[in-house]
Amino acid sequence: MNPKVATQAPARPAEPTAAKNKTFPCSSCGGKLEFQPGLRALKCPYCGAETAIPAGDEAAQEDAIARQDYDQMASVAPEEPPIPAQKIKCPACSAETSLPQNITSDRCAFCAAPAIATTAYATRKIKPQAVAPFDIKERDARESFTKWVKKLWFAPNALKRMARIDKGLKGHYVPFFTYDAETVSDYTGERGTDYTVTENVTVNGKTERREVIKTEWHRVSGTVRVDFDDIPIVASGSVPIDHAEALEPWSFEKLAPYSDSYISGFVVEAYQQGLKPGFERACAKMVPVIRQHIERDIGGDHQRIHNVNTRYSDKTFRHLLLPIWISAYQYSGKTYRFLVNGQTGLVRGERPWSVIKIVLASIAGAALLYGVWRLTHNSPAQ
């Protein structure tokens, strides 16, 4: 007799959480205002009316740039749950649209009006405290992207054509943590000091006297102190980390207190890489800087570092939203992402290679080398 096996129906995906939607109606035509990069103002896409974003009082600005205690927050919020999909009723077209998991702002899927889930962060202890508003407009970001593509060697023609289209870039506010720390590092190593001796050297059967550089090594130990300020660590779960980090530097002096006004019309992603893993990545960035200070402390002509013991204190952080224009392009079944710094226009990204162009260039290079070889070997003796 066959045993009965209990079966369970597959779990249904959770329904999107109902969320309040924040919009900014235009006082002239009733349209939904969107943040205008470079102006620090909201602009109506229909009638062009502009509304300046209040600068905020001094206390709000101080809170926006204030450092938070890392150890305290890491103990109360070691891991925070993902922000579930948010269901929003669009006030522009009355349709219900759902923002994907961990997305707190985007556009209505039906009419493209701004959609901001104002209650999405209600269950999180760590919320964005400041935002770096977009300075680079979409057309300027597209121009930077086009120039970057044109400089790529052996890029497929399809990529060149993609750079000329009128859509594809989308503005994202990407979550970052910035970390600060004071470090004290005890080390042991060796200092190498060069000196010159004269030795007999045999070359082609002949003995010559030459000066030879040698190194004398001495054991050393010491302590170095290095302070770190605003090490940016991307906390996104969807943006390529290496390309996002390559967009540095960021202008943190342009930070503004978080306001829904700055994100209206843009995608906002909630952080998915936690506070503790972010600090570990920040420490990895500190290591080469600490080693440079140790090498300078050792002195001499050469340095060897054997052991380093680093202690971290006065650890603080900030949770920021930084502006990045993002485009995705598919080629041969693979997706390539391109990122543009929303403050500076700097472009970084993945790129496909044209195998045909590489092969043709290799053939042309080989033919050129063969031609040069023929010329040099067939030329009459002088």
C-alpha positions in Angstrom: 0.0 0.0 0.0 1.4 3.3 -1.0 1.8 5.8 1.9 -0.2 8.9 1.7 1.9 12.0 1.1 0.6 15.3 2.4 0.6 17.9 -0.3 0.5 21.7 0.1 -0.6 24.2 -2.5 2.2 26.6 -3.6 2.2 29.8 -1.6 0.6 32.7 -3.3 2.7 35.9 -3.6 1.8 38.4 -0.9 -0.5 41.1 -1.9 1.1 44.6 -2.2 0.8 46.6 1.0 -1.6 49.5 0.7 0.3 52.8 1.0 -0.5 56.5 1.0 0.6 58.3 -2.2 2.2 61.7 -2.0 1.8 64.1 -5.0 2.3 67.8 -5.6 -0.5 69.2 -7.6 0.2 72.2 -9.9 -1.5 75.3 -8.8 -2.0 76.4 -12.4 -3.3 73.3 -14.2 -3.7 70.6 -11.6 -1.0 68.4 -13.1 1.5 66.5 -10.9 4.7 68.4 -10.3 8.0 66.7 -10.7 11.5 67.6 -9.4 13.5 69.5 -11.9 17.2 68.7 -11.8 19.5 71.6 -11.4 16.8 74.0 -10.3 16.0 72.8 -6.8 12.3 73.2 -7.8 9.2 71.3 -8.8 8.0 71.7 -12.4 4.8 70.9 -14.1 5.4 68.7 -17.2 2.2 70.1 -18.8 2.2 73.8 -18.3 5.8 74.4 -17.2 4.9 76.1 -13.9 7.7 76.0 -11.3 7.5 75.9 -7.6 10.7 76.4 -5.5 11.4 73.8 -2.8 11.8 75.5 0.6 15.4 75.3 1.8 14.3 74.3 5.3 15.4 75.7 8.6 18.9 75.4 10.2 17.8 72.6 12.5 16.6 70.5 9.7 19.8 71.0 7.8 21.9 70.0 10.8 19.8 66.8 11.2 20.4 66.0 7.5 24.1 66.0 7.8 24.4 64.7 11.4 26.3 61.5 12.0 24.6 58.7 13.8 26.2 56.3 16.3 27.1 53.1 14.4 27.4 50.7 17.4 24.1 51.8 18.9 22.1 51.5 15.6 23.8 48.3 14.6 22.6 46.7 17.9 18.9 47.8 17.5 18.7 47.3 13.7 21.1 44.5 12.8 18.9 43.4 9.9 15.7 45.0 8.8 13.1 43.2 6.6 12.6 44.1 3.0 10.0 46.7 2.2 7.1 44.8 0.6 5.5 45.8 -2.7 3.4 48.9 -2.2 -0.1 49.3 -3.8 -1.0 52.9 -4.6 -4.0 54.5 -6.1 -2.9 57.1 -8.6 -4.6 60.5 -8.0 -4.0 61.4 -11.6 -5.8 58.5 -13.4 -7.4 56.7 -10.4 -5.7 53.4 -11.4 -4.1 51.1 -8.9 -0.5 50.5 -9.5 2.1 48.4 -7.5 5.6 49.5 -6.7 8.0 46.5 -6.7 9.5 45.3 -3.4 12.0 47.7 -1.9 10.9 50.5 -4.3 9.3 53.5 -2.5 8.9 55.9 -5.4 8.4 55.5 -9.2 5.8 56.5 -11.7 2.2 55.2 -12.3 2.3 52.3 -14.7 -0.7 53.7 -16.5 -0.2 57.4 -16.8 3.4 58.0 -15.7 2.4 60.4 -13.0 4.8 60.4 -9.9 4.0 57.8 -7.3 5.5 58.1 -3.8 4.7 55.6 -1.0 4.9 57.8 2.0 4.4 55.0 4.6 6.9 52.5 3.1 9.6 53.2 5.7 7.1 52.9 8.6 8.6 49.6 9.9 12.2 50.5 9.5 14.4 52.1 12.1 17.0 53.4 9.6 15.4 55.9 7.2 17.0 58.2 4.6 18.1 61.4 6.5 19.4 63.3 3.5 19.3 63.4 -0.3 21.7 64.7 -2.9 19.3 66.2 -5.5 19.9 65.7 -9.1 22.1 68.5 -10.7 22.5 66.8 -14.1 19.4 66.9 -16.3 18.4 63.9 -18.4 19.5 65.4 -21.7 22.9 66.2 -20.2 23.2 62.7 -18.8 22.3 61.3 -22.2 24.9 63.5 -23.9 27.6 62.2 -21.4 26.4 58.7 -22.1 26.6 59.2 -25.9 30.2 60.6 -25.6 31.2 57.6 -23.4 29.8 55.1 -25.9 31.6 56.8 -28.9 34.9 56.4 -27.1 34.4 52.6 -26.6 36.7 50.5 -28.7 35.2 47.5 -30.5 31.7 48.3 -29.4 28.8 46.7 -31.4 27.0 49.0 -33.8 23.8 48.2 -32.0 25.2 49.9 -28.9 26.2 53.0 -30.9 22.6 53.2 -32.2 21.2 52.8 -28.7 23.2 55.8 -27.6 21.2 58.0 -30.1 17.7 57.0 -29.0 15.6 59.5 -27.1 14.7 57.3 -24.2 16.3 54.6 -21.9 17.8 56.7 -19.1 15.9 56.7 -15.8 16.7 58.7 -12.7 17.2 56.7 -9.5 18.0 57.8 -6.0 20.3 54.9 -4.9 20.7 54.1 -1.1 24.2 54.7 0.3 25.7 54.5 3.8 28.7 56.7 4.5 30.9 55.7 7.4 33.4 57.5 9.6 35.9 56.0 12.0 39.0 56.7 14.0 41.6 53.9 13.7 44.7 53.0 15.6 46.9 50.4 14.0 49.9 48.6 15.7 52.3 47.0 13.2 55.5 45.0 12.8 57.6 44.9 9.7 61.0 45.7 8.2 62.7 48.8 6.9 64.9 48.4 3.9 67.8 50.8 3.4 69.7 50.8 0.1 73.5 51.0 -0.1 76.0 50.7 -2.9 79.0 48.4 -3.2 81.5 47.9 -6.0 81.9 44.4 -7.3 83.7 42.6 -10.1 81.2 41.5 -12.8 82.1 39.2 -15.8 80.3 40.2 -19.0 81.1 38.3 -22.3 84.3 36.9 -20.8 85.5 40.3 -19.6 85.7 41.4 -16.0 84.3 44.8 -15.2 83.9 46.7 -11.9 80.4 47.9 -11.4 78.4 49.6 -8.6 75.7 47.3 -7.3 72.7 48.4 -5.1 71.9 46.2 -2.2 69.4 46.5 0.6 69.9 46.1 4.3 66.8 45.1 6.3 66.0 46.0 9.9 63.0 44.9 12.0 60.6 47.7 13.0 57.3 48.2 14.9 55.1 51.1 15.5 51.6 52.6 15.7 49.8 54.8 13.2 46.5 56.7 13.6 44.2 57.5 10.7 40.8 59.1 10.7 38.3 58.3 8.0 35.4 60.5 6.9 32.4 59.8 4.7 33.4 56.5 3.0 30.5 55.9 0.7 29.2 52.3 0.4 26.3 51.6 -2.0 23.5 49.7 -0.2 21.5 48.8 -3.3 20.4 45.3 -4.2 20.0 46.0 -7.9 22.8 48.4 -9.0 26.2 46.9 -9.9 28.3 47.8 -6.9 31.6 48.2 -8.7 30.2 50.7 -11.2 28.3 52.6 -8.6 31.5 53.0 -6.5 33.4 54.1 -9.7 31.1 57.1 -9.9 32.9 58.8 -7.0 33.5 61.4 -5.9 30.2 62.7 -4.5 29.5 66.3 -3.3 28.3 65.7 0.2 28.2 69.5 0.8 25.2 69.6 -1.5 23.1 67.3 0.8 19.5 68.5 1.6 17.2 67.2 4.3 15.1 64.3 2.9 11.9 65.6 1.3 9.4 63.9 -1.0 9.7 67.0 -3.2 13.2 65.9 -4.4 12.1 62.4 -5.4 8.9 63.2 -7.2 9.1 61.6 -10.6 12.2 59.5 -9.8 12.8 55.9 -8.7 13.8 55.5 -5.1 15.2 52.2 -3.8 15.3 51.3 -0.1 18.6 49.9 1.1 19.0 46.2 0.9 22.6 45.8 2.0 22.6 46.2 5.8 24.5 48.5 8.1 26.9 45.9 9.4 27.9 44.4 6.0 28.3 48.0 4.8 30.8 48.8 7.6 32.8 45.7 6.8 33.1 46.9 3.2 34.1 50.3 4.4 36.8 48.7 6.5 38.1 46.9 3.4 38.4 50.4 1.8 40.3 51.6 4.9 43.0 48.8 4.8 45.0 50.1 1.8 45.0 53.6 3.2 46.2 52.4 6.6 49.0 50.4 4.9 50.1 53.5 3.0 50.4 55.3 6.3 52.3 52.4 7.8 54.8 52.4 4.9 55.4 56.1 5.4 55.9 55.5 9.1 58.4 52.7 8.5 60.4 55.0 6.1 63.6 53.9 4.4 63.8 52.9 0.7 61.7 49.8 1.0 59.1 48.5 3.4 57.8 45.1 4.4 54.6 44.8 6.6 54.3 41.6 8.5 51.4 42.1 10.9 48.7 44.8 11.5 46.3 45.0 14.3 43.7 47.8 13.8 41.2 49.1 16.4 38.2 51.2 15.3 36.5 53.8 17.5 34.1 56.7 17.2 32.2 54.9 14.5 29.4 56.9 12.9 27.3 56.7 9.7 24.8 58.5 7.6 22.0 57.0 5.4 21.8 59.0 2.1 20.1 58.9 -1.2 22.4 59.7 -4.1 21.4 60.5 -7.7 22.2 58.2 -10.5 20.9 58.0 -14.1 20.6 54.4 -15.1 20.1 52.7 -18.5 20.0 49.0 -19.4 20.7 47.6 -22.8 20.4 44.0 -24.0 22.8 42.5 -26.4 23.1 38.8 -27.3 20.7 37.9 -24.5 22.7 39.7 -21.8 21.8 42.8 -20.0 24.4 45.6 -19.6 23.9 48.5 -17.3 25.2 52.1 -17.7 25.3 54.6 -14.8 25.7 58.3 -14.9 26.5 60.3 -11.8 23.6 62.7 -11.3 25.8 65.4 -9.8 28.8 65.3 -12.2 27.8 63.4 -15.3 30.6 60.9 -14.9 29.7 57.6 -16.8 30.6 54.1 -15.8 29.1 50.8 -16.9 29.3 47.4 -18.5 29.9 47.1 -22.2 29.6 44.4 -24.8 32.4 43.6 -27.3 32.0 43.1 -31.0 33.7 39.8 -31.9 33.6 40.7 -35.6 35.4 44.0 -35.1 38.0 42.4 -32.9 38.7 39.6 -35.4 38.8 42.1 -38.3 41.2 44.3 -36.3 43.4 41.3 -35.5 43.5 40.4 -39.2 44.3 44.0 -40.2 47.0 44.1 -37.5 48.6 40.8 -38.7 48.5 42.0 -42.3 50.2 45.2 -41.3 53.0 43.4 -39.4 53.4 41.0 -42.4 53.7 44.0 -44.7 56.4 45.6 -42.6 58.3 42.3 -42.4 58.2 41.9 -46.1 59.5 45.4 -46.7 62.3 45.0 -44.2 63.4 41.6 -45.6 63.0 42.4 -49.3 64.7 45.8 -49.2 68.1 46.0 -51.0 71.2 45.9 -48.8 72.7 49.2 -48.2 
